[in-house]
């Protein structure tokens, strides 16, 4: 067997890949489900915090800033381990899936809050005053005038940050979440061959490459509007 054939047999063994393809496919479904939950809950929570922060209640704002900075600074893996292994001490026992979801959602919440807040803060004060002069309340001005512009400005950085956070679903392998990397690692251990890991990498490409391309298109489309 030549070196090239040995390389192919080691990393791209068709027989091994075919055997573990159903497991990788199941892991892909778990990854999609986990990523969707993280994105929805993280973005909604981040937007809610940014809206609350815009009302200017100083004690509440200080608390929001502290929470946001905390989850931006902590590594997601540390949060996952704390939730999964720490909460049982207070009689809460979240599963590995729930622990990973909550951890990544909290991290995305923190980053998205800052992005939404930056978008809200960038709207010129004159637009607030003009809207208020027409009889709109502060809340109506925020929702109908300021927020649509802030969200448009936030789309490019928010898209990139969302992709970065959702790729962290691979950290779920630490708490036995059977997502792509978990299934690929298990298959590699059982087969004594890294081909399933290559199959898992291909699954990540199929999932995230179109999203990355779409993110670049969105960033280009909205760049001139910043």
N, C-alpha and C positions, 0 to 999 in steps of 0.2 A: 504494500500500500504506500503510495507516494505521500509526501507531506501535505499536498493539496487535498487529497482524498481523506487523509486523517483529520485535517481541519474541518472539512465538510461533515464527516461522520461525527465529530465531536460537537460542533455547534449547530449544524443544520441536518440532523438525522431525521429523515422523513418518517421512518417507522415510529420513532419516539414522539415526534410532533403529532402524528395522527392519533396515537394512543391517548395523549393528554389534551388534545384539542377541545373535547367537551368540558374539561375542567377549566381551561383558560376561558372558554366562552361563558361559563357560569360566573367566573371571577369578573369578567367584563361587565356582565349585568349588575353584579353587586357594586362595581365601581361607578357605573352610570347612576344607579339609585342613590348611592352615597353622595356623589358629586352634585346631583340635582338638589338633594336636601340641604347640603352645605351652601350652595349658591342662593337658593330661595331664602332660607332662614337668615343667612349672614347678611345679605343685601337689605332685606326688610328691616332687620334689627339695626343695621348701620344707618339707614335712612331715618328710622324713628329717633335714634339718638341725636342725629344732626338736626332734625326738626325741633326736638325738645331743647337742644342747646341754643337754637336761634332765638328763643324767647328771653334769654338773658337772665335767668335766675342763677345768681352767682354760686350759691352753695351747691345747687344741682349741677351746674356746669363744671365746677371743680371736681365733683364726683365722676362725671362723665369723662373728663380729661384723664383722671387717674386710671379709670378702668380701661380706657382706650390705650393709654401709654403702656399699661401693664401687659395687655394681650399683644401689643405690637412688639414688646421687648422679649417676651417669653418664647422659647422655641416650641413649636406645636407638639413635638414629641413629649416634652415635659408636661404639657397640659393633658395630653392623652393618658400618660402614666399616672398623673395625679388623680384624674377623674376615675380611671378604671381601678386603680389599686388603693386610692385614698378614701373615696366616698363610702366603700363598705364599712369603714370605721364608724360612720354615722348612720349605719343601717340603710344605706342606699347602694344598690348593686347594679349599676348600668352594664349592659352588655358591651362587648368590644365594638360592635357597630355603633351603638349609641354614644359611647365614649369618643370614638373618632369623629362622629358627626358633630357632637357638641364642641369638641376642641377646635376643629377646623372652622366651624361656624363662628365661634367666638373670635378667632383670629381674623377671619374675613370681615366680621362686624366691626372690629377695631379699625382696620385699614379703610373699609368703605365709609365709615363715619367721617374720617379725616378727609377723604376725597369729596364726599357730599358737602361737608362743611366748607371746604375750600371753594367749591362751586357756588355755594350760597353767599359766602363772604366776598366773592369776586364781583357780584352784581352791584353796580354803582348805586350809591345812596340816592341819587336823583330819581331812579326808577321807583324806589320805595316811596319817596315823597310824592311823586306824580300819581302813583296808584292810590295812596292814602287821600290825596286831594279830591279824587273822584268819589269818595265816600266808602271805599273798601276798608274793612277792618284789617288789623295786622295779620290775622290768620288768613283772611281771604287774599291779601296781597302776597303772603308767603306761598300759598298753595297755587294761585292762579297766575301770578306774574313772575315771581322769583324762582320757584321750584322748577318749572319747565326749562328755564334757561340754565339753571344749575345742573340739572340732570344731563342736558345736552353737552355741557362742558366736561362733565365727569365721565362720560362714556368711554373715551379712549383709555385713561389710566385705570378705570374700574374694570374694563375688560381684561387688561393685562394682569392686574392683581388677582382677578377671579381665576384666571388660568393657572397662575402660580400657586394659589392656595389649593385648588382642586387636585392638582397633581400630587399634593401631599396625602391623598387617600392611600398611597402606598405605605404610609406610616402605620396604617391599621394592622399591618402584619405583626407588629409588636404585641398587639392584644388579640391575636388570632382571628382577625377579620379575613374572610376568604375572598379578598379582592384579587385583582390580576397578579400582583407581585406575590401575594400569599400562595395562590394556587401554583404559580410558576416555581416558586422556591420549594414547595412541597413535592411537586412533580420531579424537580431536579434531584432532590434527595432520594426519592424512590427509584429513579431510573439511573442514577449515577452518571447523568449526562446533562450538560447545560443547555441542550436544545430547547426544552420548555421555557427557559428564561428568554431565549431569543424570540420564541413565540409570544411570550408576554410583552416583550419590547415592541413587537409588531402590533399587538393589540393597542398599546399606548399610542403608537403612531396613528393608527386608524381612528382612535378616539380624539386625540388632541391636535393632530396636524391640521385638519379642516378648521378647528376652532382658532388656532394660531393664525392661519391665513385670513380667516374672517376678521380677527382682531386687527390685523395689519390693515385690512381694507377699511375698517371702521375708523381707525386712527388717521388714515390718509384722508378719508372723507370729511372728518370733522376738524382736521388740523387748521384749515383756513378760517374756521369760525371761532377759534380760541381768542 
